C-alpha cells in the first residue's frame, strides 16, 4: 500500500510544498507541488508567525490542488541559523555477544545522554560517524556482528528551542501537523550526493537567497555543518546601492546580466532610485565587478569554514554547489580558484518520477531531499527530532519507540532506575519529577562505561 507524504521547504526567499507517493517497492513519485514567496522570515528563521503561516498555507494549498489529495502531516526543513553542533560518544556492553538493533539503539542514546547540550537547545539530528566493535574502528554497520563491547561517536546537531517552536507554530498555523523536521543542508545533501561522494568525503554548499548552508560528509556520515547568512539577495542589494537603482530593477539586472565571466563594456540604461522617471547609463563592467566582489567574498568565507572544520583533507570527492545562487554563470570556475583547486561540481536534485519543470533545478534540492527523507532514505542510523532511532532498513510507515530518557532529562530516583553493568545503560521505568540524585546517575553512567 502506497503512502502519501508532504514535504515543506521553508527557505529564505521561497516556500515550496511537494506532495509525493511512496510505493511499496520504495520508489517515489511527485504528484503535486506549490511554491510561494516567503514572508515572515529573515535569513531562514521565523520573524512573523502569522505571515509565515499564510505563505506556507498558500504553497500547501497549491500542492494539494494539483495532487488532488489532502495530506495533514509534513516533513519540514529548518535553516541552519541558530544551530550548534557537537560530538559525543557512548559505550555499552553486549550481553549476548551479538550486536542487535537494541544495542545500537542503546549506544546511540547513551551518546546523546552524555552530550553537554544547553537547556535552551533541542536536538535536531544525532548522526553516528564511527561505530567501534571491541577494538575495531570505523565499522560501517555493527548489526549482527559478534562483540563484547560497542562504542559510537556521534555528530549532534541542535537548534534553539524558541526557533524550533516558532517553526512548528507557523506550520501548524497553516493547518499542517509537523511529522518531522530536517536540517535544510542535510536534506540538500540527500538530494544531490551519490554513494561514492559520501564515502570519499564531500562538502555540500546550498547557496540560497539569503543564506548558505554547508554540510561535510566523511565516510558516509555528516561530520560538520555550518551556516552563513549571505545569499543571492545580497548581490541584489549591492547592485541597488552601487547602481543607485531600485531593488526590483537591480534584481532584474542580476538575472539578465549576472555573470562571473569576462565582462563587456556595453551600457544599459537604469532608473534612478527615488526618481524612477530619470535614468542613467551604467557599464556592464561595473555590474560584473559588483557581483564578482560579493560572490568571491562569500566563497572565501565558505572556504574558511572548510578550513576551520579540520576535515579539508577528508573531502576527496571535492565540493558540491547547489541552491539557486549556484546557478550564476561562472560560479564553478570562481569556486575552483577560491577553494584551492579542489574539485567542484554543480548539482541538481536526483531524478525521480513526476519531477517536472522547475523542480529539476538546483533551488529545489532541499525540497526534493525532504521527500527522499520521508521515503526512509536515511544515513544508516540516526536519532531524529522526535527522539526516534531511524535506520536504513525501516519501512516508510515504521515507527520505533524510544525508552531511554525524555527530552527534559528529568533525573530518576534510585528506586525508579535499573542499573546493569552488562548493558551499561540507564533505563527509566516511568517519568519522574524527582531531581535529587541526577548527579549520582550521571556518575554511575560514567563509571560503568569504564569497566
GUDO-34834 format. One record per residue (C-alpha): x, y, z; residue in one letter. Coordinates in nm, 2 decimals, padded with zeros to 4 digits. Layout:
<recs>
[rec [X; Y; Z]; a]
...
</recs>
This chain:
<recs>
[rec [00.00; 00.00; 00.00]; x]
[rec [00.15; 00.33; -00.11]; x]
[rec [00.19; 00.62; 00.13]; x]
[rec [00.14; 00.99; 00.05]; x]
[rec [00.38; 01.24; 00.21]; x]
[rec [00.40; 01.62; 00.22]; x]
[rec [00.74; 01.80; 00.23]; x]
[rec [00.76; 02.17; 00.30]; x]
[rec [01.09; 02.35; 00.24]; x]
[rec [01.08; 02.68; 00.43]; x]
[rec [01.36; 02.87; 00.26]; x]
[rec [01.49; 03.22; 00.30]; x]
[rec [01.31; 03.36; -00.01]; x]
[rec [01.06; 03.09; -00.11]; x]
[rec [00.84; 02.82; 00.04]; x]
[rec [00.80; 02.50; -00.16]; x]
[rec [00.55; 02.23; -00.08]; x]
[rec [00.57; 01.89; -00.26]; x]
[rec [00.33; 01.60; -00.23]; x]
[rec [00.47; 01.26; -00.33]; x]
[rec [00.36; 00.90; -00.32]; x]
[rec [00.59; 00.64; -00.18]; x]
[rec [00.52; 00.29; -00.32]; x]
[rec [00.57; -00.04; -00.16]; x]
[rec [00.90; -00.10; -00.36]; x]
[rec [01.04; 00.22; -00.22]; x]
[rec [01.00; 00.42; -00.54]; x]
[rec [00.89; 00.78; -00.51]; x]
[rec [00.66; 00.98; -00.75]; x]
[rec [00.59; 01.35; -00.73]; x]
[rec [00.22; 01.42; -00.77]; x]
[rec [00.19; 01.78; -00.67]; x]
[rec [00.39; 02.09; -00.59]; x]
[rec [00.33; 02.46; -00.49]; x]
[rec [00.57; 02.75; -00.44]; x]
[rec [00.51; 03.09; -00.29]; x]
[rec [00.73; 03.39; -00.19]; x]
[rec [00.85; 03.35; 00.17]; x]
[rec [00.70; 03.61; 00.41]; x]
[rec [00.76; 03.65; 00.78]; x]
[rec [01.11; 03.50; 00.75]; x]
[rec [01.46; 03.65; 00.78]; x]
[rec [01.77; 03.45; 00.70]; x]
[rec [01.56; 03.14; 00.71]; x]
[rec [01.42; 03.19; 01.06]; x]
[rec [01.06; 03.29; 01.15]; x]
[rec [01.02; 03.66; 01.23]; x]
[rec [00.64; 03.68; 01.19]; x]
[rec [00.44; 03.36; 01.26]; x]
[rec [00.12; 03.49; 01.10]; x]
[rec [00.28; 03.59; 00.77]; x]
[rec [00.48; 03.28; 00.76]; x]
[rec [00.17; 03.06; 00.82]; x]
[rec [-00.01; 03.24; 00.53]; x]
[rec [00.28; 03.17; 00.29]; x]
[rec [00.30; 02.81; 00.40]; x]
[rec [-00.07; 02.77; 00.36]; x]
[rec [-00.07; 02.90; 00.01]; x]
[rec [00.21; 02.67; -00.10]; x]
[rec [00.04; 02.37; 00.06]; x]
[rec [-00.30; 02.46; -00.10]; x]
[rec [-00.14; 02.47; -00.44]; x]
[rec [00.03; 02.13; -00.39]; x]
[rec [-00.30; 01.98; -00.27]; x]
[rec [-00.49; 02.12; -00.56]; x]
[rec [-00.25; 01.97; -00.81]; x]
[rec [-00.23; 01.63; -00.64]; x]
[rec [-00.59; 01.60; -00.55]; x]
[rec [-00.50; 01.48; -00.21]; x]
[rec [-00.54; 01.61; 00.15]; x]
[rec [-00.23; 01.54; 00.35]; x]
[rec [-00.23; 01.66; 00.71]; x]
[rec [00.13; 01.58; 00.82]; x]
[rec [00.45; 01.71; 00.68]; x]
[rec [00.83; 01.68; 00.69]; x]
[rec [00.96; 02.03; 00.72]; x]
[rec [01.30; 02.19; 00.67]; x]
[rec [01.47; 02.42; 00.92]; x]
[rec [01.75; 02.66; 00.84]; x]
[rec [02.10; 02.62; 00.98]; x]
[rec [02.07; 02.96; 01.15]; x]
[rec [02.09; 02.94; 01.53]; x]
[rec [02.21; 02.58; 01.52]; x]
[rec [02.51; 02.44; 01.72]; x]
[rec [02.69; 02.11; 01.67]; x]
[rec [02.89; 01.90; 01.90]; x]
[rec [03.04; 01.55; 01.90]; x]
[rec [02.97; 01.29; 02.17]; x]
[rec [03.03; 00.92; 02.24]; x]
[rec [02.87; 00.63; 02.41]; x]
[rec [02.97; 00.27; 02.52]; x]
[rec [02.76; -00.04; 02.60]; x]
[rec [02.85; -00.40; 02.69]; x]
[rec [02.69; -00.67; 02.47]; x]
[rec [02.53; -00.92; 02.70]; x]
[rec [02.46; -01.18; 02.43]; x]
[rec [02.79; -01.12; 02.24]; x]
[rec [02.60; -01.03; 01.93]; x]
[rec [02.50; -00.68; 01.83]; x]
[rec [02.13; -00.64; 01.78]; x]
[rec [01.94; -00.33; 01.69]; x]
[rec [01.85; -00.29; 02.06]; x]
[rec [02.22; -00.25; 02.14]; x]
[rec [02.27; 00.00; 01.86]; x]
[rec [01.97; 00.20; 01.98]; x]
[rec [02.11; 00.19; 02.34]; x]
[rec [02.46; 00.31; 02.25]; x]
[rec [02.32; 00.59; 02.03]; x]
[rec [02.10; 00.72; 02.31]; x]
[rec [02.39; 00.68; 02.55]; x]
[rec [02.60; 00.92; 02.33]; x]
[rec [02.31; 01.16; 02.33]; x]
[rec [02.27; 01.14; 02.71]; x]
[rec [02.64; 01.20; 02.75]; x]
[rec [02.63; 01.51; 02.53]; x]
[rec [02.66; 01.85; 02.71]; x]
[rec [02.36; 02.02; 02.54]; x]
[rec [02.25; 02.36; 02.68]; x]
[rec [01.90; 02.37; 02.82]; x]
[rec [01.78; 02.62; 02.56]; x]
[rec [01.87; 02.39; 02.27]; x]
[rec [01.69; 02.09; 02.13]; x]
[rec [01.84; 01.80; 01.93]; x]
[rec [01.76; 01.80; 01.55]; x]
[rec [01.98; 01.51; 01.45]; x]
[rec [02.22; 01.27; 01.62]; x]
[rec [02.42; 01.11; 01.34]; x]
[rec [02.68; 00.84; 01.42]; x]
[rec [03.01; 00.87; 01.23]; x]
[rec [03.21; 00.60; 01.39]; x]
[rec [03.10; 00.26; 01.53]; x]
[rec [03.36; 00.07; 01.72]; x]
[rec [03.32; -00.31; 01.79]; x]
[rec [03.56; -00.41; 02.07]; x]
[rec [03.89; -00.26; 01.94]; x]
[rec [03.80; -00.24; 01.57]; x]
[rec [03.73; 00.12; 01.45]; x]
[rec [03.50; 00.26; 01.17]; x]
[rec [03.26; -00.03; 01.14]; x]
[rec [03.01; 00.06; 00.87]; x]
[rec [02.72; -00.13; 01.03]; x]
[rec [02.77; -00.33; 01.35]; x]
[rec [02.43; -00.51; 01.33]; x]
[rec [02.48; -00.88; 01.37]; x]
[rec [02.85; -00.86; 01.45]; x]
[rec [03.00; -01.07; 01.73]; x]
[rec [03.13; -00.84; 02.01]; x]
[rec [03.16; -00.79; 02.38]; x]
[rec [03.15; -00.41; 02.36]; x]
[rec [03.00; -00.15; 02.13]; x]
[rec [03.11; 00.22; 02.11]; x]
[rec [02.98; 00.50; 01.89]; x]
[rec [03.09; 00.86; 01.81]; x]
[rec [02.80; 01.08; 01.72]; x]
[rec [02.77; 01.42; 01.55]; x]
[rec [02.48; 01.60; 01.72]; x]
[rec [02.30; 01.90; 01.55]; x]
[rec [02.10; 02.12; 01.79]; x]
[rec [01.89; 02.43; 01.74]; x]
[rec [01.74; 02.68; 01.98]; x]
[rec [01.41; 02.56; 02.13]; x]
[rec [01.25; 02.90; 02.05]; x]
[rec [01.35; 02.87; 01.69]; x]
[rec [01.21; 02.52; 01.67]; x]
[rec [00.88; 02.61; 01.84]; x]
[rec [00.83; 02.91; 01.62]; x]
[rec [00.87; 02.70; 01.31]; x]
[rec [00.62; 02.44; 01.45]; x]
[rec [00.37; 02.72; 01.53]; x]
[rec [00.40; 02.87; 01.18]; x]
[rec [00.34; 02.53; 01.01]; x]
[rec [00.05; 02.44; 01.25]; x]
[rec [-00.10; 02.78; 01.18]; x]
[rec [-00.12; 02.67; 00.81]; x]
[rec [-00.33; 02.37; 00.92]; x]
[rec [-00.05; 02.12; 00.89]; x]
[rec [00.09; 01.89; 01.16]; x]
[rec [00.47; 01.86; 01.18]; x]
[rec [00.57; 01.50; 01.15]; x]
[rec [00.95; 01.56; 01.13]; x]
[rec [01.20; 01.84; 01.10]; x]
[rec [01.52; 01.81; 00.89]; x]
[rec [01.81; 02.05; 00.87]; x]
[rec [01.80; 02.21; 00.52]; x]
[rec [02.16; 02.14; 00.44]; x]
[rec [02.12; 01.77; 00.54]; x]
[rec [01.81; 01.75; 00.31]; x]
[rec [02.01; 01.91; 00.02]; x]
[rec [02.29; 01.66; 00.06]; x]
[rec [02.04; 01.37; 00.05]; x]
[rec [01.90; 01.50; -00.29]; x]
[rec [02.24; 01.57; -00.45]; x]
[rec [02.51; 01.32; -00.34]; x]
[rec [02.58; 00.98; -00.46]; x]
[rec [02.73; 00.70; -00.25]; x]
[rec [03.09; 00.74; -00.39]; x]
[rec [03.10; 01.10; -00.29]; x]
[rec [02.98; 01.03; 00.06]; x]
[rec [03.24; 00.75; 00.10]; x]
[rec [03.53; 00.96; -00.03]; x]
[rec [03.42; 01.27; 00.16]; x]
[rec [03.25; 01.57; 00.02]; x]
[rec [03.13; 01.92; 00.12]; x]
[rec [02.78; 02.03; 00.01]; x]
[rec [02.71; 02.40; 00.00]; x]
[rec [02.35; 02.50; -00.05]; x]
[rec [02.35; 02.87; -00.17]; x]
[rec [02.01; 03.02; -00.14]; x]
[rec [01.85; 03.37; -00.15]; x]
[rec [01.96; 03.49; 00.19]; x]
[rec [02.16; 03.20; 00.34]; x]
[rec [02.43; 02.95; 00.26]; x]
[rec [02.44; 02.62; 00.44]; x]
[rec [02.74; 02.38; 00.44]; x]
[rec [02.75; 02.01; 00.53]; x]
[rec [03.06; 01.80; 00.52]; x]
[rec [03.02; 01.42; 00.47]; x]
[rec [03.31; 01.20; 00.55]; x]
[rec [03.29; 00.82; 00.55]; x]
[rec [02.91; 00.81; 00.47]; x]
[rec [02.83; 01.03; 00.78]; x]
[rec [02.79; 01.40; 00.85]; x]
[rec [03.09; 01.53; 01.03]; x]
[rec [03.04; 01.91; 01.02]; x]
[rec [02.77; 02.17; 00.94]; x]
[rec [02.77; 02.55; 00.95]; x]
[rec [02.56; 02.84; 00.83]; x]
[rec [02.64; 03.17; 00.66]; x]
[rec [02.37; 03.45; 00.64]; x]
[rec [02.46; 03.55; 00.29]; x]
[rec [02.29; 03.46; -00.04]; x]
[rec [02.20; 03.59; -00.38]; x]
[rec [01.97; 03.87; -00.24]; x]
[rec [02.29; 04.03; -00.11]; x]
[rec [02.41; 04.06; -00.46]; x]
[rec [02.08; 04.24; -00.54]; x]
[rec [02.13; 04.48; -00.25]; x]
[rec [02.49; 04.55; -00.36]; x]
[rec [02.38; 04.62; -00.72]; x]
[rec [02.10; 04.85; -00.59]; x]
[rec [02.34; 05.06; -00.39]; x]
[rec [02.62; 05.06; -00.64]; x]
[rec [02.40; 05.14; -00.94]; x]
[rec [02.16; 05.38; -00.75]; x]
[rec [01.86; 05.19; -00.88]; x]
[rec [01.55; 05.03; -00.71]; x]
[rec [01.58; 04.68; -00.57]; x]
[rec [01.34; 04.52; -00.82]; x]
[rec [01.54; 04.67; -01.11]; x]
[rec [01.87; 04.55; -00.95]; x]
[rec [01.73; 04.20; -00.93]; x]
[rec [01.63; 04.21; -01.30]; x]
[rec [01.99; 04.33; -01.38]; x]
[rec [02.13; 04.04; -01.18]; x]
[rec [01.91; 03.78; -01.35]; x]
[rec [01.97; 03.92; -01.70]; x]
[rec [02.33; 04.02; -01.69]; x]
[rec [02.46; 03.85; -01.38]; x]
[rec [02.78; 03.66; -01.48]; x]
[rec [03.12; 03.60; -01.33]; x]
[rec [03.28; 03.55; -01.67]; x]
[rec [03.48; 03.82; -01.86]; x]
[rec [03.26; 04.14; -01.88]; x]
[rec [03.18; 04.36; -02.17]; x]
[rec [03.18; 04.74; -02.19]; x]
[rec [02.82; 04.76; -02.31]; x]
[rec [02.60; 05.01; -02.15]; x]
[rec [02.25; 04.96; -02.00]; x]
[rec [02.00; 05.23; -01.90]; x]
[rec [01.86; 05.21; -01.55]; x]
[rec [01.61; 05.43; -01.35]; x]
[rec [01.75; 05.62; -01.05]; x]
[rec [01.63; 05.52; -00.71]; x]
[rec [01.38; 05.77; -00.57]; x]
[rec [01.32; 05.92; -00.91]; x]
[rec [01.24; 05.64; -01.14]; x]
[rec [01.14; 05.87; -01.43]; x]
[rec [01.50; 05.97; -01.46]; x]
[rec [01.75; 05.72; -01.60]; x]
[rec [02.13; 05.69; -01.62]; x]
[rec [02.37; 05.47; -01.81]; x]
[rec [02.57; 05.20; -01.64]; x]
[rec [02.85; 04.99; -01.79]; x]
[rec [02.81; 04.61; -01.76]; x]
[rec [03.17; 04.60; -01.64]; x]
[rec [03.05; 04.78; -01.32]; x]
[rec [02.77; 04.53; -01.29]; x]
[rec [03.03; 04.24; -01.32]; x]
[rec [03.27; 04.39; -01.07]; x]
[rec [02.99; 04.44; -00.80]; x]
[rec [02.87; 04.08; -00.85]; x]
[rec [03.22; 03.93; -00.86]; x]
[rec [03.32; 04.11; -00.54]; x]
[rec [03.02; 03.98; -00.34]; x]
[rec [03.04; 03.62; -00.47]; x]
[rec [03.42; 03.60; -00.42]; x]
[rec [03.38; 03.72; -00.06]; x]
[rec [03.10; 03.46; 00.00]; x]
[rec [03.31; 03.18; -00.14]; x]
[rec [03.62; 03.29; 00.06]; x]
[rec [03.42; 03.28; 00.39]; x]
[rec [03.28; 02.93; 00.30]; x]
[rec [03.64; 02.82; 00.22]; x]
[rec [03.74; 02.93; 00.57]; x]
[rec [03.45; 02.73; 00.71]; x]
[rec [03.60; 02.42; 00.55]; x]
[rec [03.95; 02.51; 00.67]; x]
[rec [03.82; 02.55; 01.03]; x]
[rec [03.63; 02.22; 01.02]; x]
[rec [03.96; 02.03; 01.03]; x]
[rec [03.82; 01.80; 00.76]; x]
[rec [03.96; 01.96; 00.45]; x]
[rec [04.19; 01.66; 00.39]; x]
[rec [03.89; 01.42; 00.41]; x]
[rec [03.69; 01.57; 00.12]; x]
[rec [03.83; 01.35; -00.15]; x]
[rec [03.53; 01.40; -00.38]; x]
[rec [03.55; 01.78; -00.36]; x]
[rec [03.28; 02.03; -00.32]; x]
[rec [02.92; 02.02; -00.44]; x]
[rec [02.74; 02.35; -00.50]; x]
[rec [02.36; 02.36; -00.51]; x]
[rec [02.07; 02.61; -00.45]; x]
[rec [01.95; 02.89; -00.66]; x]
[rec [02.27; 03.11; -00.61]; x]
[rec [02.48; 02.83; -00.76]; x]
[rec [02.31; 02.88; -01.10]; x]
[rec [02.50; 03.21; -01.16]; x]
[rec [02.72; 03.18; -01.47]; x]
[rec [03.08; 03.12; -01.40]; x]
[rec [03.05; 03.04; -01.03]; x]
[rec [03.21; 02.70; -01.07]; x]
[rec [03.53; 02.84; -01.21]; x]
[rec [03.55; 03.10; -00.94]; x]
[rec [03.48; 02.84; -00.67]; x]
[rec [03.77; 02.62; -00.80]; x]
[rec [04.00; 02.92; -00.78]; x]
[rec [03.88; 03.01; -00.43]; x]
[rec [03.88; 02.67; -00.28]; x]
[rec [04.24; 02.60; -00.38]; x]
[rec [04.18; 02.37; -00.68]; x]
[rec [03.95; 02.13; -00.50]; x]
[rec [03.71; 01.97; -00.75]; x]
[rec [03.38; 02.15; -00.77]; x]
[rec [03.05; 02.01; -00.91]; x]
[rec [02.72; 02.20; -00.97]; x]
[rec [02.44; 01.97; -00.86]; x]
[rec [02.07; 01.94; -00.92]; x]
[rec [01.83; 01.71; -00.74]; x]
[rec [01.84; 01.34; -00.85]; x]
[rec [01.58; 01.23; -01.10]; x]
[rec [01.26; 01.07; -00.99]; x]
[rec [00.91; 01.01; -01.13]; x]
[rec [00.69; 01.31; -01.16]; x]
[rec [00.99; 01.56; -01.13]; x]
[rec [00.87; 01.83; -01.37]; x]
[rec [00.97; 02.17; -01.48]; x]
[rec [01.14; 02.39; -01.23]; x]
[rec [01.16; 02.12; -00.97]; x]
[rec [01.46; 01.98; -01.16]; x]
[rec [01.67; 02.29; -01.09]; x]
[rec [01.91; 02.35; -00.81]; x]
[rec [01.69; 02.57; -00.59]; x]
[rec [01.46; 02.27; -00.52]; x]
[rec [01.74; 02.04; -00.38]; x]
[rec [01.62; 02.08; -00.02]; x]
[rec [01.25; 02.02; -00.11]; x]
[rec [01.34; 01.70; -00.30]; x]
[rec [01.57; 01.59; -00.02]; x]
[rec [01.28; 01.62; 00.22]; x]
[rec [01.07; 01.39; 00.00]; x]
[rec [01.35; 01.13; -00.01]; x]
[rec [01.40; 01.16; 00.37]; x]
[rec [01.02; 01.09; 00.41]; x]
[rec [01.07; 00.78; 00.20]; x]
[rec [01.32; 00.65; 00.46]; x]
[rec [01.64; 00.71; 00.28]; x]
[rec [01.85; 00.80; 00.58]; x]
[rec [02.21; 00.76; 00.69]; x]
[rec [02.24; 00.40; 00.82]; x]
[rec [02.13; 00.51; 01.17]; x]
[rec [02.02; 00.84; 01.32]; x]
[rec [01.82; 00.99; 01.60]; x]
[rec [01.57; 01.24; 01.47]; x]
[rec [01.40; 01.54; 01.62]; x]
[rec [01.13; 01.32; 01.77]; x]
[rec [01.40; 01.12; 01.96]; x]
[rec [01.33; 00.82; 01.74]; x]
[rec [01.61; 00.60; 01.61]; x]
[rec [01.57; 00.57; 01.24]; x]
[rec [01.76; 00.32; 01.02]; x]
[rec [01.81; 00.25; 00.66]; x]
[rec [01.60; -00.07; 00.65]; x]
[rec [01.28; 00.06; 00.81]; x]
[rec [00.96; 00.09; 00.61]; x]
[rec [00.82; 00.44; 00.55]; x]
[rec [00.54; 00.37; 00.79]; x]
[rec [00.76; 00.22; 01.07]; x]
[rec [00.77; 00.39; 01.40]; x]
[rec [01.04; 00.30; 01.65]; x]
[rec [00.97; 00.37; 02.02]; x]
[rec [01.24; 00.51; 02.24]; x]
[rec [01.27; 00.41; 02.60]; x]
[rec [01.58; 00.59; 02.72]; x]
[rec [01.53; 00.93; 02.86]; x]
[rec [01.28; 01.20; 02.79]; x]
[rec [01.37; 01.53; 02.63]; x]
[rec [01.35; 01.72; 02.95]; x]
[rec [01.62; 01.50; 03.10]; x]
[rec [01.44; 01.46; 03.43]; x]
[rec [01.67; 01.26; 03.66]; x]
[rec [01.54; 00.95; 03.83]; x]
[rec [01.55; 00.82; 04.19]; x]
[rec [01.74; 00.50; 04.26]; x]
[rec [01.42; 00.31; 04.32]; x]
[rec [01.30; 00.41; 03.97]; x]
[rec [01.62; 00.32; 03.79]; x]
[rec [01.76; -00.01; 03.66]; x]
[rec [02.14; -00.04; 03.67]; x]
[rec [02.31; -00.31; 03.46]; x]
[rec [02.68; -00.35; 03.42]; x]
[rec [02.62; -00.59; 03.14]; x]
[rec [02.43; -00.34; 02.93]; x]
[rec [02.59; -00.02; 03.07]; x]
[rec [02.27; 00.17; 03.02]; x]
[rec [02.02; 00.36; 03.23]; x]
[rec [01.66; 00.26; 03.15]; x]
[rec [01.38; 00.46; 03.33]; x]
[rec [01.07; 00.27; 03.43]; x]
[rec [00.85; 00.58; 03.44]; x]
[rec [00.87; 00.96; 03.42]; x]
[rec [00.97; 01.12; 03.75]; x]
[rec [00.98; 01.47; 03.88]; x]
[rec [01.24; 01.40; 04.15]; x]
[rec [01.57; 01.56; 04.06]; x]
[rec [01.76; 01.50; 04.39]; x]
[rec [02.01; 01.24; 04.26]; x]
[rec [02.07; 01.34; 03.90]; x]
[rec [02.44; 01.38; 03.97]; x]
[rec [02.46; 01.03; 04.11]; x]
[rec [02.30; 00.89; 03.79]; x]
[rec [02.55; 01.07; 03.57]; x]
[rec [02.84; 00.95; 03.79]; x]
[rec [02.72; 00.59; 03.77]; x]
[rec [02.67; 00.61; 03.39]; x]
[rec [03.02; 00.74; 03.36]; x]
[rec [03.17; 00.48; 03.59]; x]
[rec [03.00; 00.18; 03.43]; x]
[rec [03.14; 00.29; 03.09]; x]
[rec [03.49; 00.25; 03.22]; x]
[rec [03.47; -00.12; 03.31]; x]
</recs>
